């Protein structure tokens, strides 16, 4: 079967406007992360070119600290939408830790949910079997046996 795709310039302006805003915010965040990481190194190089040698120790420390953090900033910017989606799921009742875990490891959380559902299914029939309808005269006797059994352990 042949499929044709139509590219239209008549798309919903609200949708395009919100999407371009999201892209703008993300681009701004990446720019800030880049500036935060490399501004210290650039300042050190400028001071060295001007003739201030060696550069101030504070700039050296800042460039050594923020340089390796470039990857962390990029990771945070990239994962932020996924974490927010996970936080909003289930009616917004998730903690930040649960949302971050869901965003980073969705397969593990799906496995946990399936395992919990299976355990719940197993628990329901067991509870029904453990509590059969007992006449009142035997219930007191059964309770006494349970108490003695729990004391003897």
C-alpha positions in Angstrom: 0.0 0.0 0.0 1.3 3.4 -0.9 1.2 6.1 1.7 1.4 9.8 1.1 2.3 12.3 3.6 1.2 15.9 3.3 3.2 18.7 4.7 1.0 21.6 5.4 1.8 25.1 6.5 -1.7 25.4 8.0 -1.0 23.7 11.3 -2.4 24.8 14.6 -0.7 28.0 15.6 -1.1 27.3 19.4 0.7 24.0 19.0 3.5 25.5 17.0 3.8 28.4 19.4 4.1 26.2 22.4 6.5 23.8 20.7 8.8 26.7 19.6 8.7 28.0 23.2 9.7 24.6 24.6 12.6 24.5 22.0 13.6 28.1 22.9 13.7 27.3 26.7 15.7 24.2 26.1 18.2 26.0 23.8 18.5 28.8 26.4 19.2 26.1 29.1 21.9 24.5 27.0 23.5 28.0 26.3 23.5 28.8 30.1 25.1 25.4 30.8 27.8 26.0 28.2 28.5 29.5 29.6 28.5 28.3 33.2 31.0 25.6 32.3 33.4 27.4 30.0 33.3 31.1 31.2 35.9 30.3 33.9 38.3 28.8 31.3 37.7 31.6 28.9 38.4 34.2 31.7 41.6 32.4 32.5 42.8 32.4 28.9 41.9 36.1 28.5 43.9 37.0 31.6 46.8 34.9 30.3 46.7 36.7 27.0 46.6 40.1 28.7 49.7 39.1 30.7 48.3 38.2 34.1 50.3 35.0 34.8 49.5 32.8 36.7 45.7 33.4 36.7 44.0 33.7 40.1 43.7 30.5 42.0 39.9 31.0 42.3 39.5 30.9 38.5 41.6 27.8 38.3 39.5 26.0 40.9 36.3 27.1 39.2 37.4 25.9 35.8 38.5 22.5 37.3 35.2 22.2 39.2 32.8 23.3 36.4 34.5 21.7 33.4 33.5 18.1 34.2 30.0 19.2 35.2 29.2 19.9 31.5 27.8 16.4 31.1 25.7 16.7 34.3 24.1 20.0 33.0 23.4 18.4 29.7 21.9 15.3 31.4 19.7 17.5 33.6 18.4 19.5 30.6 17.8 16.5 28.5 16.0 14.5 31.2 13.9 17.4 32.7 10.9 16.9 30.4 10.9 13.1 31.1 11.1 13.7 34.8 8.2 16.2 34.7 6.1 13.8 32.7 6.8 11.0 35.2 6.0 13.4 38.1 2.6 14.4 36.5 1.6 10.8 35.9 -0.6 9.2 38.4 -2.3 12.5 39.2 0.9 14.1 40.3 1.2 11.9 43.4 4.8 10.9 42.7 7.7 12.1 44.7 10.7 13.6 42.9 12.8 10.5 43.6 10.1 8.3 42.1 9.8 10.6 39.1 13.5 10.6 38.5 13.7 6.8 38.9 10.8 6.4 36.4 12.4 8.8 33.9 15.8 7.0 34.1 14.6 3.4 34.4 11.1 3.0 33.0 11.5 -0.7 32.4 12.3 -1.4 36.0 9.3 0.5 37.2 7.0 -1.3 34.8 8.4 -4.6 36.1 7.8 -3.4 39.7 4.2 -2.5 38.9 3.6 -5.9 37.2 5.1 -7.7 40.2 3.0 -5.7 42.7 -0.1 -6.5 40.6 0.7 -10.2 40.6 1.3 -10.2 44.4 -2.0 -8.4 44.9 -3.8 -11.0 42.8 -2.2 -13.8 44.9 -3.0 -12.1 48.2 -6.7 -11.8 47.5 -7.5 -15.5 47.2 -5.2 -16.4 50.2 -7.1 -14.0 52.4 -10.4 -15.5 51.4 -9.1 -19.0 52.2 -7.6 -18.0 55.5 -10.9 -16.4 56.8 -13.6 -18.9 56.0 -17.0 -18.5 57.6 -16.7 -20.0 61.1 -19.6 -20.3 63.5 -19.4 -18.1 66.6 -18.8 -21.0 69.0 -15.8 -22.2 67.0 -14.4 -18.7 66.5 -13.6 -18.2 70.2 -11.8 -21.6 70.3 -9.9 -20.7 67.1 -8.9 -17.3 68.6 -7.6 -19.0 71.7 -5.5 -21.4 69.7 -4.0 -18.5 67.6 -3.1 -16.6 70.8 -1.4 -19.6 72.4 0.4 -20.4 69.1 1.7 -16.9 68.9 2.8 -16.9 72.5 4.6 -20.3 72.2 6.8 -19.0 69.5 
